[in-house]
Amino acid sequence: MSETKIIKTTCSTCGPCCEVDAYVKDGRLISVEGARNTPMQSGGLCAKGAAAAQYVYNKERILYPMKRVGEKGEGKFERISWDEAYEMTADNLLRIRREYGARSSVFYAGYSKWYRPAMLRLANVYGSPNFCTESSTCFQAAALAWRSLYGNGICRPDLKNTNTLMIWSSNPYHTNTPMSKMFQEMKRRGVRIIDVDPRRTVTAHDADIHLQLIPGTDGALALSMAQVIIEENLYDKEFVDKYVYGFEEYREYVQQFTPEKAEKITGVPAGKIRLAARTYAGNGPAGLMFSASPVVHHINGVQNYRAVFALIALTGNYDIEGGNRTQPGPFSPANEFGKVRRFDGEEAIGQKEFPVWFDLSCDEAQCTMLADYIAKEKPYPIKAVFAMGLNHRMWPQPEYLQSSLGKLDFYVNAELFMSESSKSADLILPACTSYEREQVHIGMGGRFFFSNRAIEPVGESRNDIEIVMEVYRRMKLKDHTMCDEVLESGYEAYMEHILEPSGLTLEELKSRPEGMQGKNLFPPAVKTYENEPFCTPSGKVEFRSLVLERYKDSHGYEGLPVYHDFRDNDAVDRKEFPLILNTGSRKPQLFHSRLYRMPWLKNIETVPMVEMHPEDGKACGIADGDSVRVISPSGEIEGTAFYNVQGKPGVVYIYHGCAKGDANELIGKDYLDPISGFPGFKGYFCRVEKSGETGDEE
C-alpha cells in the first residue's frame, strides 16, 4: 500500500496565501488542513480551503490549450499544442500593435494575483499603457483614499501593541480566518474592540462597541467622530500642528456633523458615536483595521474612506507603536517588475475620466470602462485583451462586458476553469493552482517561506509566470534591463531574483519548511515622518488634498473629505425603488463567482439568497422562502427571500457572482464613484416582488 505524504504548500483559492499541509497519495491530492509548526497557522482552515480537492480536480478545469472553432461566445474549442498557443498569442499581439498601436492591447491580471509584476513587465515592454487588474473594482480606491492623505504606503494596525482596535467594515472571521486566533488573544488581554459594520456579524458580536450604520454613510460617521474628538479636545494637538495640512478648514467642516445629526444620517445612536470617539481617541494607542472594498463600493466611497483614515492622524496614532505603523519590510525585486512605464501621449483607459486614479494609484489603468472602450472604440479602439483569470462578473452589468469581449479581434484568457468569461475567448490557456507550482512568499515581519509543488500539474496546465515568460520570448521584445534578463532566464531565476536582496538563497529556503527571516531587513521604526516629509504636495498629512483640488474645475473634486449622501439621487425614483441594494457581503464559503462550481460549497445555497429584514419582507408581502424578483433601475434577477436580522430594515443583501442570478447585473454600468471609477456595488436601489413561486430550486 502506498504511503500518504504531507507536503508543505499554500492555498490561494481566495487571494491571500494560507500555508497548508497537503495530504498526497499516489500523486493525487487527497485532502488539506491548515499548516502546523509555522508561525502563521495552527491547523485551522476555512471552508474554501478545505474543499481544495474539489477545486483542483473540478470537472470544469481547463486541461489543455484550446482555440476557438465556433462562433465567438459559442464555447466550441479544440485542443492544440502549447507551441501553437504561444505562437498564436505572440503573432496576434504583434499584429494588433502594428495595425492599431500598442495602446489597443490590454494586459489584464485577475485571480490569482501573484503573477502581476511579470504581467505588468510584459505590458511595459510591449508598449501598452493599459495594464489592468481586478483591483479596478477591489483595492485600489482604498489605496487612492489613503495616499490622498498620507502620500505613502498603507499603514496596517500594530495588533500586538494596541489598546483599542477599530475595525471598519471588515469581518476577519470570514475574510481572514487565520487571524481569528489573534483576535481572540487580543480580547483576552483586554483590547477594546470597536466594530463598524452595517451587519451584526460574528466580529460585531465579539466587539465592545458595534456601530451599525446604514451602508454608504461611513463618511458622515467618521466626520461625526472627528467632531466629538475635536470638540472635547481629545485630538493630538502637537501632531496636528506640526504635520497636518488643512486642519482649520477640516475642523470647521466637521462641526456640522454632530452625533445627533449623524444619527439621522447613519442610523447609529448619538451616544454610541460619542462613546466610540472617546474610546478610540482616549484609550490609546489605537489601531484602525480596514478592508479593501466595502467602503469604496459606493459612489461616495473615496471621500468616505478619506474621512475614516483622517481619524488616525487626528488622534496621533499614525506610525506609532500600537497605532497604524509603516511596514517597510524587506525589499523585493518583484517591485522592479511592478513599475508602470508611462508612455508620452498614450492615454490609458480611464485616464481622462478619473485623473486622480493615475496621480495617486498609478500602477495600473482603471478598467471599469473597458466595455465602453471596446464597444464604442472611443477615444481609441481596443482590439486585443491578453488576460489571466479575467472574470466578467467583477464588473457592473457584467453581461455588457461579456458581449463586448466578443467584439475583440483577439482575446486570450489563461484560466483554471472553463468560465463563462473564457467561453468568449479565441484562445484558452490552462493555468496551475497553487498546489501544482512552486513559489517564494514574502510574509509579515520579513519572513520568507517556500511553497512546494504538492502534485504534478493537472493535464497540461502551467505556471502563470512561465506562461508570461514564454509569450515574452515568442514576441522577441527587448529593452535590455535586468528585468528582461530574468524573464528570459526561467522561473528558477525569477525566484532567486526575488530572494536576492534578503540574503537568502532558494536552496536554503527550500530546506526550511517553517520559513526563514531574511538576513537583510529594514529595522523596525516609528515616527518616520520626523525625518522624512510625507509624500504629498504639502509634505504633510493632507486633510485638504491638493491633488484632488487640481481637478476642482474640470471634475468637481473637493479637497476636504466632503460627505455626499448617495441616497440624494435625482435619477432614481425612490418611491419605485425604496430599498437599498447591497451586493457582495462576504460569505465564508464563497469567493466571487469562482466557487459556485464546487459541490461542497455551492450546495449550501442552491439559488441566489435575497436577504431581507423581516420588517421589509412583511411590508412587501413576502414570506421567508418565497421566490422573488429583485428589480433595480438597471435590471432584475430571480432569487429566494431569506429573512435575516443581521442587517438593518431597508437594506437588501445579495451575494454577487451566481450565474443563476448575479446581483452585479442590478448595478448600472455608469453608477461609479467620480473620483475612483469604482462601481456603487453596495449602495444602489431596488424593490422586491413575490414571483408567485415558493421553495428552493434544485
Secondary structure, 3 states (H helix, E strand, C coil): CCCEEEEEEEECCCCCCEEEEEEEECCEEEEEEECCCECCECCCCCHHHHCHHHHHCCCCECCCCEEECCCCCCCCEEECCHHHHHHHHHHHHHHHHHHHCHHHEEEEECCCCCCHHHHHHHHHHHCCCCEEEHHHHCCHHHHHHHHHHHCCCCCEECCCCCCEEEEECCCHHHHCHHHHHHHHHHHHCCCEEEEECCCCCHHHHHCCEEECCCCCCHHHHHHHHHHHHHHCCCCCHHHHHHHEECHHHHHHHHCCCCHHHHHHHHCCCHHHHHHHHHHHHHCCCEEEEECCCCCCCCCCHHHHHHHHHHHHHHCCCECCCCCEECCCCCCCCHHHHCCCCCCCCCCCCCCCCCHHHHHHCCCCCCCCCHHHHHHHCCCCCCCEEEEECCCHHHCCCHHHHHHHHCCCCEEEEEECECCHHHHCCCEEEEECCHHHCCEEEECHHHEEEEECCCCCCCCCCECHHHHHHHHHHHHCCCCCCHHHHHHHHCHHHHHHHHHHHHCCCHHHHHCCCCCEECCCCCCCCCCHHHCCCCCCCCCCEECCCHHHHCCHHHHCCCCCCCCCCCCCCCCCCCCCCCEEEEECCCCCCCCCCCCCCCHHHHCCCCCCEEEECHHHHHHCCCCCCEEEEEEECCEEEEEEEEECCCCCCCEEEECCCCCCCCHHHHCCCCCECCCCCCECCCCEEEEEEEEEEECCCC
